[in-house]
Amino acid sequence: MTDEESKSVLKLLDGHVGRLREQGFDSVLIFCTKSDDKNGTRFWEQGGGNYLARYGQASLWVEEQKQIQCKKEVE
């Protein structure tokens, strides 16, 4: 993926963040990845709105995923 393609992805994400914010969401946080044989895995994140809400939601999600994974390993 070229730098130009990466900029295009960020523009796409900015658009989605903006549209969701226009619908009244206080905060939006998008993480996405794309893999290819040439560049490996690339990742992007884009967000808007209340920083503390985004940070808190992401933190809660990570902890929830850890708990789910631990339960799977025990079973």
SVG drawing of the C-alpha trace seen along z (x, -y; Angstrom):
<svg xmlns="http://www.w3.org/2000/svg" viewBox="-28 -17 34 44">
<polyline fill="none" stroke="black" stroke-width="0.4" points="0.0,0.0 1.4,-3.4 1.4,-6.5 -1.3,-7.9 -3.5,-4.8 -2.9,-5.2 -4.0,-8.9 -7.1,-7.7 -7.9,-5.3 -7.5,-8.1 -9.9,-10.3 -12.4,-7.5 -12.2,-7.0 -12.4,-10.8 -15.7,-10.8 -17.2,-7.9 -16.1,-9.6 -17.7,-12.9 -21.0,-11.2 -21.3,-9.4 -20.6,-12.6 -23.3,-14.4 -25.7,-11.7 -25.2,-12.7 -22.5,-10.3 -20.4,-11.9 -17.3,-9.9 -16.2,-7.7 -13.2,-5.5 -12.4,-3.3 -9.5,-0.8 -8.9,1.1 -6.2,3.2 -5.3,4.4 -2.8,7.0 -1.1,7.7 1.9,9.6 4.0,6.5 3.6,4.5 2.4,6.9 -0.3,5.6 -1.0,1.9 -3.2,0.3 -5.1,-2.9 -7.0,-4.6 -9.2,-7.6 -11.5,-9.1 -13.3,-12.2 -15.3,-13.7 -14.7,-13.2 -11.2,-11.9 -11.9,-10.5 -14.9,-8.6 -12.9,-7.1 -10.1,-6.2 -12.4,-4.7 -14.4,-2.7 -11.2,-1.3 -9.8,-0.4 -13.0,1.4 -13.1,3.3 -9.5,4.5 -10.2,5.7 -13.4,7.4 -11.6,9.2 -8.9,10.4 -11.6,11.9 -13.2,13.6 -9.9,15.0 -9.0,16.2 -12.4,18.0 -11.7,19.8 -8.3,20.9 -9.7,22.4 -12.5,24.3"/>
</svg>
